Amino acid sequence: MSRLIPSLLAVALLLLTSCNLLFPEPPPLACFDNQRPLALSRVENPAGLPYVPGQLLVRYQELSGLQPQARLSIAAAVQASFQLTLLQDGGGYGPDLVRVPPGQDVRALAALLSADPRVLYAEPNYFLYTLARPPTNDPYIMQQWNMLNFGLPQAWVHETGRASVTIAIIDTGVYTRHQDLAGRLLPGCDFGDRDNDPNPGNVTNTHGTHVAGIAAATGDNGVGVAGVAYRGVRILPVKVSRSDGRIETSDVAHAIRWAAGLPVSGVNTNPHPAQIINISLGHSGTNPVLDSAVADARRAGAIVVAAAGNSSLSNAIYAPANAPGALAVGSVNNDRRRSSFSNYHTTGRTVDLMAPGGVGPGPLPVSVLSTIPGNQYGHMSGTSMAAPFVAGVAALIWSREPDLTADQVIKRLEGTAYFGSRMNRAEYGAGIVCADAALGASTTCGR
């Protein structure tokens, strides 16, 4: 008997440890039987309608004792009468989703259907929206993922910008009559064509205006978009492209010095020196002329923010971003991953910081929305878009703490940047600029 008891215990233990084999757990319940997500067609809505174009939700009258087959017959009859195409069956407990005939007015057809005795109601398939309060009243703010997802709503609680700070935009020209830049622009200069008009040569040249809008388009004004430093901060437009589109080293070097308030031969001294100089252009290789101009601007107390380049290089960044004194900025997408086009260097001078620049051509959230000439707004992607984000955050820091030096502002940007476990220094530098953390707010950027 004493030998039997251990045997029974062994059997019991075997059963206890093996019960999951005898009675396997059912697989977790999935909301769809198919293994892949449903392929939903993209809704085109060029008119900006508050409902899905060409669709209605139709619920049929519920008659007592009506069998499911009879209900389906009523639904089919109504759909045939009004030439509706079934998109999704309501299952008897909800409305059917149907497509209306091409050219039909959705609301007018909904009224006709609602008057039919077989129909309980018919209404458009309205869009709903999340009810978080937008941080500004700019109509396009909810499309500005680069602002919303990188800490600006939290940063703006602390600072939106002050007129004591100036950002110079050294670029292809800024459209000075843009409604979202009105009142923010200082008298600029055109080093490309040697005149006083910093506007682009034609309205198809959108680059400089787009860059300026990211840095400092006026926000909370009920118009268009918001820039990073959307109130107070002034924009100094400095055009360096010539009428034929060329951009030459000599013109950019003069523009850097002039923007910083330094003397330039044959040009009147700039009466409004910029604390921050944004350069969203460059070329491959090093450039000692631009290195020298950047060094001069840094000695004058300015921060020079420059785009790292969009050539998908892993062994170089562009000049003047590679200048020893520049703050080199690369691009990340909305997922905080390095944009595939964004240059970096695995062994030499690489990026200092990363910021949102998008992933390629297209609408949100793959590209950045900003101002373009003609009081318009458009999407662009590139390290060109990432650099003015950093310039704008630097302007917010300086607006809130005007006694900081340029080195201290740079240290703040780098010290508060988000650096995740999947990131490396070669590709990401000190990390991704998070506006909220830089302004001392509780950060959501990078989480």
Secondary structure, 3 states (H helix, E strand, C coil): CCCHHHHHHHHHHHHHHHHHHHCCCCCCCCCCCCCCCCCCCCCCCCCCCCEEEEEEEEEECCCCCCCHHHHHHHHHHHHHHCCCEEEECCCCCCCEEEECCCCCCHHHHHHHHHHCCCEEEEEEEECCCCCCCCCCCCCCHHHCHHHHCCCHHHHHHHCCCCCCCEEEEEECCCCCCCCCCCCCECCCEECCCCECCCCCCCCCCCHHHHHHHHHHCCCCCCCCCCCCCCCCCEEEEEECECCCCCECHHHHHHHHHHHCCCCECCECCCCCCCCEEEECCCECCCCHHHHHHHHHHHHCCCEEEEECCCCCCCECCCECCCCCCCEEEEEECCCCCECCCCCCECCCCCCCEEEECCCCCCCCCCCEEEEECCCEEEEECCHHHHHHHHHHHHHHHHHHCCCCCHHHHHHHHHHCCECCCCCCHHHHCCCECCHHHHCCCCCCCCC
